[in-house]
Amino acid sequence: MTRGLVSVIIPTYDRADYVVEAIRSAKAQTYRLKQIIVVDDGSCDDTARRVADVGGVEYHYKINRGQGAARNHGLRLARGEYIASLDSDDLWDADFLSRSVECLEEFGLDFVFTNWVKVRGGQTLPSEWLRDGKWRMYQTRRQGEWSFLDSAEVRKLFLKMCPAPSSSLLIRRDAIVSGWGEHMQIADDWYLILEMALHRPCRAAFSLTPRWRKRIDGRNIYDGRPFAEAGKKLHLRDYPAFRRDFRPLLSRRERLTLAVREAAYRLRLLLHQTSKTDIAERLKIPAVIARLRSPEKTFIGDSAGTGCGIAGDD
């Protein structure tokens, strides 16, 4: 492990044009001590050639197993004291790493995460983390642009939602337990942080200053996907895995909370599917769904009003 080195893991799959721009944003960081690892998760396009043309990175091809497995492959190759993962459809501002490393080192934190904006065509939208205002209750201790979370707040926050997509994170390598959740279809980054927070006390900080951009083009893993499609993967597949995998680490109250929330998500999906029928219109079911979605969105990344949401796409 090299002290002060940031290992940047860029997973990609058939995103030749986008990954080149992501690599350039990583290379353009004002923080100079970095290792850039591109993990090609079985692309069939000309990703290999395009990455070679850019140069200055470590390129590794592997059989397609999903974004979590690709990130963990990069983690095994990482030499850095700090770990960051930039999705191939995302772009960092030039000072993303320098600001994050500065905060992590000055305050001895386990991880930090920053705000972002979403770019769809020519439109720029705020992140759901900023828009929905759930950060307010966690902004009790501030210094400059950073708000600090003690271990209890980290645990509470990440049991409830995931406000830290992979591209927003800088993590101390020795704080990582097993890595990204390879069996998760969407929530591999959430799994990573929640596992850290449940295994031992973690201290963190977040900034509301946007320092990266999520490009949405209809091919992302989560953002911009129809509610039913994303909801099934996140609520019916990924979310139950938290309660199953982390059961020994959860209190009885936490297990009950997760179970109730899971049941509520299943009801939302059922009502959403039912709302597409004629009888549903007569029973005003769409209005019921709107009420269920609006009071409290418990996940972040909900661009389509899904009430679910977590970022971390390739």
Secondary structure, DSSP 8 states (H G I E B T S, - for coil): -EEEEEEEEEEESS-HHHHHHHHHHHHT-S---EEEEEEE-S--SSHHHHHHHH-SSEEEE-----HHHHHHHHHHH--EEEEEE--TTEEE-TTHHHHHHHHHHHHT-SEEEEEEEEEETTEEEE-HHHHT-GGGGG-SSEETTEEEE-HHHHHHHHHH-----GGGEEEEGGG-SS-S-TT-SS-HHHHHHHHHHHHS---EEEEEEEEEEEEESS-SSSTT--HHHHHIIIIIIIHHHHHHHTGGGS-HHHHHHHHHHHHHHHHHHHHHHHTTSHHHHHTTHHHHHHHHHSS---SS--TTS-S-------
